[in-house]
Amino acid sequence: MKLLILDAGHCLSLALAREANRRGDTVLEIEENVAVSLEHLEEVAPDALVIPPLAQPINADPSAVTAHAEAVETCLDACRQTGLPMVWCVSDQLYEDGAEAPIDEHVIPAPRDESLQRLILTGNRIREQHARHLIVRLGPLFALEGAGAWLTELLDNLLTGREVRAAEDVIFCPTSADSVSMALIGMLQQQACGANAWGAYHLAGTEPVSAYTFTSVVRTQLATRLEGLGEMAELGQLVALNHHHDQPLRRVLNCRRVLDVFGVHQKPWRLELGRMLDTWCQAYKTQGENA
């Protein structure tokens, strides 16, 4: 199977490249841009097109959100004309107001923010105009490298002693880019074998947690590992933010459908985080030995 991946520097694109390198059944073509022309799509002739999510669209500049939506729609037009399957990953932040119960796939986001509404219009166009699509809504991604990696920024801030501010009353399910890459390739391999299970899916890590608690776990585990290496770093302090004083905003995705249809299990974010920190510490130790 040959996949065309857009936005080469994105943390999910890098994770997809790592996963494809570990497999013998998948090859990738990776493009720098988010959009692709019909001519280039016909030239590459992939089996599917994959578009990584716009990171934190709630906090993004409206012009960046509009540009992303327009680029996705350019890809949609090209995929329609060629009949190529299209995968668009989106942030769980499209569920702007969250929900008390886990959010099912059939629930289409209805944000109040105009920028987020622009992304919803793009999703509606995909559903209406191109049957062979996967819209994959993801929990907050974390990784060790690439745009939107989150974990990289956290580690840099903590190591340099900078204050880290995180919401204590926004609940979500952190999701490793590596686990998403494994799931996406597995889903597309099944589609290529005739699963014909197009539509919207949710994919997120297990165990809902606040941004503050996730950051606190990162800080504690980082301190423990550095101590094991004989390093006594003065890590940055954490500050809890509260935006929703009545009750926490819960943005928890129900990932039952991706399990029932494709057999994709959610990965525990704590295990994924521990594995990434082990990898990071090994590189940190090697760097210190070579200094």
C-alpha positions as a Markdown table, in Angstrom:
| # | Residue | x | y | z |
|---|---|---|---|---|
| 1 | Met | 0.0 | 0.0 | 0.0 |
| 2 | Lys | 1.3 | 3.4 | -1.0 |
| 3 | Leu | 0.2 | 6.5 | 1.1 |
| 4 | Leu | 0.6 | 10.2 | 0.3 |
| 5 | Ile | 1.1 | 12.1 | 3.5 |
| 6 | Leu | 0.9 | 15.9 | 3.6 |
| 7 | Asp | 2.5 | 18.4 | 6.0 |
| 8 | Ala | 5.9 | 16.7 | 6.3 |
| 9 | Gly | 7.0 | 18.4 | 9.6 |
| 10 | His | 3.9 | 17.5 | 11.5 |
| 11 | Cys | 4.4 | 15.1 | 14.5 |
| 12 | Leu | 1.9 | 12.7 | 13.0 |
| 13 | Ser | 3.6 | 12.7 | 9.6 |
| 14 | Leu | 6.9 | 11.8 | 11.3 |
| 15 | Ala | 5.2 | 9.1 | 13.3 |
| 16 | Leu | 3.7 | 7.6 | 10.1 |
| 17 | Ala | 7.1 | 7.6 | 8.5 |
| 18 | Arg | 8.6 | 5.7 | 11.5 |
| 19 | Glu | 5.7 | 3.2 | 11.5 |
| 20 | Ala | 6.0 | 2.6 | 7.7 |
| 21 | Asn | 9.7 | 2.0 | 8.1 |
| 22 | Arg | 9.0 | -0.8 | 10.6 |
| 23 | Arg | 6.6 | -2.5 | 8.2 |
| 24 | Gly | 7.0 | -4.3 | 4.8 |
| 25 | Asp | 3.5 | -3.6 | 3.5 |
| 26 | Thr | 3.4 | 0.2 | 3.4 |
| 27 | Val | 5.4 | 2.9 | 1.6 |
| 28 | Leu | 5.0 | 6.6 | 2.0 |
| 29 | Glu | 5.3 | 9.7 | -0.2 |
| 30 | Ile | 5.5 | 12.8 | 2.1 |
| 31 | Glu | 4.9 | 16.3 | 0.9 |
| 32 | Glu | 5.8 | 19.6 | 2.6 |
| 33 | Asn | 2.5 | 21.3 | 1.8 |
| 34 | Val | -0.9 | 20.7 | 3.2 |
| 35 | Ala | -2.6 | 20.9 | -0.2 |
| 36 | Val | -2.0 | 18.7 | -3.3 |
| 37 | Ser | -3.0 | 19.3 | -6.9 |
| 38 | Leu | -4.9 | 17.0 | -9.1 |
| 39 | Glu | -1.8 | 16.6 | -11.4 |
| 40 | His | 0.5 | 15.7 | -8.5 |
| 41 | Leu | -2.0 | 13.2 | -7.1 |
| 42 | Glu | -2.2 | 11.5 | -10.5 |
| 43 | Glu | 1.6 | 11.5 | -10.8 |
| 44 | Val | 2.2 | 9.9 | -7.4 |
| 45 | Ala | -0.8 | 7.6 | -7.7 |
| 46 | Pro | -1.1 | 6.6 | -4.0 |
| 47 | Asp | -3.7 | 4.3 | -2.5 |
| 48 | Ala | -4.9 | 7.0 | -0.1 |
| 49 | Leu | -4.2 | 10.6 | 0.9 |
| 50 | Val | -3.6 | 11.4 | 4.6 |
| 51 | Ile | -3.9 | 14.9 | 6.1 |
| 52 | Pro | -2.7 | 15.5 | 9.7 |
| 53 | Pro | -4.7 | 17.6 | 12.0 |
| 54 | Leu | -4.4 | 21.3 | 12.6 |
| 55 | Ala | -3.0 | 21.5 | 16.1 |
| 56 | Gln | -5.1 | 23.4 | 18.7 |
| 57 | Pro | -7.4 | 25.1 | 16.3 |
| 58 | Ile | -9.1 | 26.9 | 19.3 |
| 59 | Asn | -5.9 | 28.9 | 19.9 |
| 60 | Ala | -4.8 | 29.2 | 16.2 |
| 61 | Asp | -5.0 | 32.4 | 14.2 |
| 62 | Pro | -8.2 | 32.5 | 12.3 |
| 63 | Ser | -6.3 | 33.0 | 9.0 |
| 64 | Ala | -4.4 | 29.7 | 9.7 |
| 65 | Val | -7.6 | 27.9 | 10.3 |
| 66 | Thr | -9.1 | 29.2 | 7.1 |
| 67 | Ala | -5.9 | 28.3 | 5.2 |
| 68 | His | -6.0 | 24.8 | 6.5 |
| 69 | Ala | -9.7 | 24.4 | 5.6 |
| 70 | Glu | -9.1 | 25.7 | 2.1 |
| 71 | Ala | -6.1 | 23.3 | 1.6 |
| 72 | Val | -8.2 | 20.3 | 2.8 |
| 73 | Glu | -11.0 | 21.3 | 0.3 |
| 74 | Thr | -8.4 | 21.5 | -2.5 |
| 75 | Cys | -7.4 | 18.0 | -1.6 |
| 76 | Leu | -11.0 | 16.9 | -1.5 |
| 77 | Asp | -11.6 | 18.2 | -5.1 |
| 78 | Ala | -8.5 | 16.3 | -6.3 |
| 79 | Cys | -9.6 | 13.1 | -4.5 |
| 80 | Arg | -13.1 | 13.3 | -5.9 |
| 81 | Gln | -11.9 | 13.6 | -9.4 |
| 82 | Thr | -9.5 | 10.6 | -9.0 |
| 83 | Gly | -11.7 | 8.5 | -6.7 |
| 84 | Leu | -8.8 | 8.4 | -4.2 |
| 85 | Pro | -9.6 | 7.6 | -0.6 |
| 86 | Met | -9.0 | 10.6 | 1.7 |
| 87 | Val | -8.2 | 10.6 | 5.4 |
| 88 | Trp | -8.5 | 13.9 | 7.3 |
| 89 | Cys | -7.5 | 14.0 | 11.0 |
| 90 | Val | -9.0 | 16.7 | 13.2 |
| 91 | Ser | -8.6 | 17.9 | 16.7 |
| 92 | Asp | -11.1 | 17.0 | 19.5 |
| 93 | Gln | -11.3 | 20.8 | 20.1 |
| 94 | Leu | -14.0 | 21.0 | 17.4 |
| 95 | Tyr | -16.2 | 19.8 | 20.3 |
| 96 | Glu | -15.8 | 23.2 | 21.8 |
| 97 | Asp | -18.2 | 22.8 | 24.7 |
| 98 | Gly | -17.4 | 19.2 | 25.4 |
| 99 | Ala | -20.1 | 16.9 | 26.9 |
| 100 | Glu | -20.9 | 15.2 | 30.2 |
| 101 | Ala | -20.7 | 11.7 | 28.6 |
| 102 | Pro | -18.1 | 10.3 | 26.1 |
| 103 | Ile | -18.8 | 11.7 | 22.7 |
| 104 | Asp | -19.9 | 9.2 | 20.0 |
| 105 | Glu | -18.7 | 9.4 | 16.4 |
| 106 | His | -22.2 | 10.2 | 15.0 |
| 107 | Val | -22.2 | 13.5 | 16.9 |
| 108 | Ile | -21.1 | 16.2 | 14.5 |
| 109 | Pro | -19.4 | 19.1 | 16.3 |
| 110 | Ala | -21.3 | 22.3 | 16.6 |
| 111 | Pro | -18.9 | 24.9 | 17.9 |
| 112 | Arg | -19.8 | 28.6 | 18.5 |
| 113 | Asp | -16.3 | 29.8 | 17.4 |
| 114 | Glu | -16.4 | 31.1 | 13.8 |
| 115 | Ser | -13.0 | 29.6 | 12.9 |
| 116 | Leu | -14.0 | 26.2 | 14.2 |
| 117 | Gln | -17.2 | 26.5 | 12.2 |
| 118 | Arg | -15.1 | 26.9 | 9.1 |
| 119 | Leu | -13.6 | 23.4 | 9.7 |
| 120 | Ile | -17.1 | 22.0 | 10.3 |
| 121 | Leu | -18.1 | 23.2 | 6.8 |
| 122 | Thr | -15.1 | 21.4 | 5.3 |
| 123 | Gly | -16.1 | 18.2 | 7.1 |
| 124 | Asn | -19.6 | 18.6 | 5.8 |
| 125 | Arg | -18.3 | 18.9 | 2.3 |
| 126 | Ile | -16.3 | 15.8 | 2.6 |
| 127 | Arg | -19.2 | 13.8 | 3.9 |
| 128 | Glu | -21.6 | 15.1 | 1.2 |
| 129 | Gln | -19.2 | 14.9 | -1.8 |
| 130 | His | -16.8 | 12.0 | -1.3 |
| 131 | Ala | -18.0 | 8.6 | 0.0 |
| 132 | Arg | -14.5 | 7.1 | 0.3 |
| 133 | His | -13.3 | 9.2 | 3.3 |
| 134 | Leu | -12.2 | 8.8 | 6.9 |
| 135 | Ile | -12.6 | 11.7 | 9.2 |
| 136 | Val | -10.6 | 10.7 | 12.3 |
| 137 | Arg | -11.1 | 12.9 | 15.4 |
| 138 | Leu | -8.1 | 12.7 | 17.7 |
| 139 | Gly | -7.4 | 13.5 | 21.4 |
| 140 | Pro | -4.5 | 16.0 | 22.0 |
| 141 | Leu | -1.4 | 14.5 | 20.3 |
| 142 | Phe | 1.9 | 14.2 | 22.0 |
| 143 | Ala | 5.2 | 13.1 | 20.6 |
| 144 | Leu | 9.0 | 13.8 | 20.9 |
| 145 | Glu | 9.4 | 15.6 | 17.6 |
| 146 | Gly | 7.5 | 17.5 | 14.9 |
| 147 | Ala | 5.0 | 20.3 | 14.7 |
| 148 | Gly | 2.2 | 20.1 | 17.3 |
| 149 | Ala | 4.2 | 17.5 | 19.4 |
| 150 | Trp | 3.3 | 19.1 | 22.7 |
| 151 | Leu | 5.6 | 16.8 | 24.7 |
| 152 | Thr | 8.6 | 18.4 | 23.2 |
| 153 | Glu | 7.5 | 21.9 | 24.2 |
| 154 | Leu | 6.7 | 20.7 | 27.7 |
| 155 | Leu | 10.2 | 19.1 | 28.2 |
| 156 | Asp | 11.9 | 22.2 | 26.8 |
| 157 | Asn | 10.0 | 24.5 | 29.2 |
| 158 | Leu | 10.6 | 22.3 | 32.2 |
| 159 | Leu | 14.3 | 21.8 | 31.6 |
| 160 | Thr | 14.9 | 25.5 | 31.1 |
| 161 | Gly | 13.1 | 26.3 | 34.3 |
| 162 | Arg | 10.2 | 28.2 | 32.7 |
| 163 | Glu | 6.8 | 28.3 | 34.3 |
| 164 | Val | 4.3 | 25.9 | 32.7 |
| 165 | Arg | 0.6 | 26.9 | 32.8 |
| 166 | Ala | -2.1 | 24.3 | 32.2 |
| 167 | Ala | -5.8 | 24.1 | 32.6 |
| 168 | Glu | -7.0 | 22.1 | 35.6 |
| 169 | Asp | -10.6 | 22.0 | 34.5 |
| 170 | Val | -10.4 | 20.8 | 30.9 |
| 171 | Ile | -10.6 | 17.0 | 30.7 |
| 172 | Phe | -9.5 | 15.1 | 27.7 |
| 173 | Cys | -7.6 | 11.9 | 26.6 |
| 174 | Pro | -4.0 | 12.6 | 25.5 |
| 175 | Thr | -3.0 | 10.5 | 22.5 |
| 176 | Ser | 0.4 | 9.5 | 21.3 |
| 177 | Ala | 1.2 | 10.2 | 17.6 |
| 178 | Asp | 2.8 | 6.8 | 17.4 |
| 179 | Ser | -0.4 | 5.0 | 18.4 |
| 180 | Val | -2.4 | 7.0 | 15.9 |
| 181 | Ser | 0.1 | 6.2 | 13.1 |
| 182 | Met | -0.2 | 2.4 | 13.9 |
| 183 | Ala | -4.0 | 2.7 | 13.9 |
| 184 | Leu | -4.3 | 4.7 | 10.7 |
| 185 | Ile | -2.1 | 2.4 | 8.7 |
| 186 | Gly | -3.9 | -0.7 | 10.1 |
| 187 | Met | -7.3 | 0.9 | 9.2 |
| 188 | Leu | -6.2 | 1.7 | 5.7 |
| 189 | Gln | -4.7 | -1.7 | 5.1 |
| 190 | Gln | -8.1 | -3.2 | 6.0 |
| 191 | Gln | -9.8 | -0.8 | 3.7 |
| 192 | Ala | -7.5 | -1.8 | 0.9 |
| 193 | Cys | -8.5 | -5.4 | 1.6 |
| 194 | Gly | -12.2 | -4.6 | 1.1 |
| 195 | Ala | -13.5 | -3.5 | 4.5 |
| 196 | Asn | -15.3 | -0.6 | 2.9 |
| 197 | Ala | -16.0 | 1.0 | 6.3 |
| 198 | Trp | -15.8 | 4.7 | 5.5 |
| 199 | Gly | -17.0 | 7.5 | 7.7 |
| 200 | Ala | -16.1 | 9.2 | 11.0 |
| 201 | Tyr | -14.0 | 7.6 | 13.8 |
| 202 | His | -12.7 | 8.6 | 17.2 |
| 203 | Leu | -9.2 | 7.8 | 18.4 |
| 204 | Ala | -7.8 | 8.8 | 21.7 |
| 205 | Gly | -5.7 | 7.5 | 24.6 |
| 206 | Thr | -7.3 | 5.8 | 27.6 |
| 207 | Glu | -8.0 | 7.5 | 30.9 |
| 208 | Pro | -9.4 | 11.0 | 30.8 |
| 209 | Val | -7.2 | 13.6 | 32.5 |
| 210 | Ser | -6.8 | 17.3 | 32.9 |
| 211 | Ala | -4.1 | 19.2 | 31.1 |
| 212 | Tyr | -2.6 | 20.1 | 34.4 |
| 213 | Thr | -2.5 | 16.5 | 35.6 |
| 214 | Phe | -0.9 | 15.3 | 32.4 |
| 215 | Thr | 1.7 | 18.0 | 32.7 |
| 216 | Ser | 2.3 | 17.1 | 36.3 |
| 217 | Val | 2.9 | 13.5 | 35.4 |
| 218 | Val | 5.4 | 14.6 | 32.7 |
| 219 | Arg | 7.2 | 16.7 | 35.3 |
| 220 | Thr | 7.3 | 14.0 | 37.9 |
| 221 | Gln | 8.5 | 11.2 | 35.5 |
| 222 | Leu | 11.1 | 13.5 | 34.0 |
| 223 | Ala | 12.5 | 14.4 | 37.4 |
| 224 | Thr | 12.7 | 10.7 | 38.4 |
| 225 | Arg | 14.5 | 9.8 | 35.2 |
| 226 | Leu | 17.0 | 12.7 | 35.5 |
| 227 | Glu | 17.7 | 11.7 | 39.0 |
| 228 | Gly | 18.4 | 8.2 | 37.9 |
| 229 | Leu | 21.0 | 9.7 | 35.4 |
| 230 | Gly | 22.6 | 11.6 | 38.3 |
| 231 | Glu | 21.2 | 14.9 | 37.0 |
| 232 | Met | 19.8 | 17.4 | 39.5 |
| 233 | Ala | 17.9 | 19.8 | 37.2 |
| 234 | Glu | 15.8 | 22.6 | 38.6 |
| 235 | Leu | 12.6 | 22.0 | 36.6 |
| 236 | Gly | 10.1 | 24.7 | 35.8 |
| 237 | Gln | 7.1 | 25.1 | 38.1 |
| 238 | Leu | 3.5 | 24.3 | 37.2 |
| 239 | Val | 0.6 | 26.7 | 37.5 |
| 240 | Ala | -3.0 | 25.4 | 37.4 |
| 241 | Leu | -5.5 | 27.5 | 35.4 |
| 242 | Asn | -9.3 | 27.4 | 35.8 |
| 243 | His | -11.5 | 28.6 | 33.0 |
| 244 | His | -14.7 | 26.8 | 33.8 |
| 245 | His | -15.7 | 27.6 | 37.3 |
| 246 | Asp | -19.1 | 25.8 | 37.4 |
| 247 | Gln | -17.8 | 22.4 | 36.3 |
| 248 | Pro | -14.9 | 21.0 | 34.3 |
| 249 | Leu | -15.2 | 20.9 | 30.5 |
| 250 | Arg | -15.0 | 17.3 | 29.4 |
| 251 | Arg | -13.9 | 16.5 | 25.9 |
| 252 | Val | -13.7 | 12.7 | 26.0 |
| 253 | Leu | -14.1 | 10.7 | 22.8 |
| 254 | Asn | -15.9 | 7.4 | 22.7 |
| 255 | Cys | -13.6 | 5.2 | 20.6 |
| 256 | Arg | -15.9 | 2.1 | 20.5 |
| 257 | Arg | -16.6 | 2.2 | 16.7 |
| 258 | Val | -12.9 | 2.1 | 15.7 |
| 259 | Leu | -12.6 | -1.0 | 18.0 |
| 260 | Asp | -15.8 | -2.7 | 16.7 |
| 261 | Val | -15.0 | -2.0 | 13.0 |
| 262 | Phe | -11.2 | -2.3 | 12.8 |
| 263 | Gly | -10.2 | -3.9 | 16.0 |
| 264 | Val | -8.1 | -0.9 | 17.0 |
| 265 | His | -7.6 | -0.6 | 20.7 |
| 266 | Gln | -6.9 | 2.6 | 22.6 |
| 267 | Lys | -3.4 | 2.9 | 23.9 |
| 268 | Pro | -2.9 | 4.0 | 27.6 |
| 269 | Trp | -1.3 | 7.4 | 27.4 |
| 270 | Arg | 0.7 | 6.8 | 30.6 |
| 271 | Leu | 2.5 | 3.8 | 29.0 |
| 272 | Glu | 3.1 | 5.7 | 25.8 |
| 273 | Leu | 4.4 | 8.7 | 27.8 |
| 274 | Gly | 6.8 | 6.5 | 29.8 |
| 275 | Arg | 8.1 | 4.9 | 26.6 |
| 276 | Met | 8.8 | 8.3 | 25.0 |
| 277 | Leu | 10.5 | 9.6 | 28.2 |
| 278 | Asp | 12.7 | 6.5 | 28.2 |
| 279 | Thr | 13.7 | 7.2 | 24.6 |
| 280 | Trp | 14.3 | 10.9 | 25.4 |
| 281 | Cys | 16.5 | 10.0 | 28.4 |
| 282 | Gln | 18.5 | 7.6 | 26.4 |
| 283 | Ala | 19.2 | 10.3 | 23.8 |
| 284 | Tyr | 19.9 | 12.8 | 26.6 |
| 285 | Lys | 22.4 | 10.4 | 28.2 |
| 286 | Thr | 24.1 | 9.7 | 24.9 |
| 287 | Gln | 24.3 | 13.4 | 24.2 |
| 288 | Gly | 26.0 | 14.0 | 27.6 |
| 289 | Glu | 28.5 | 11.3 | 27.0 |
| 290 | Asn | 29.5 | 12.7 | 23.6 |
| 291 | Ala | 29.7 | 16.3 | 24.9 |
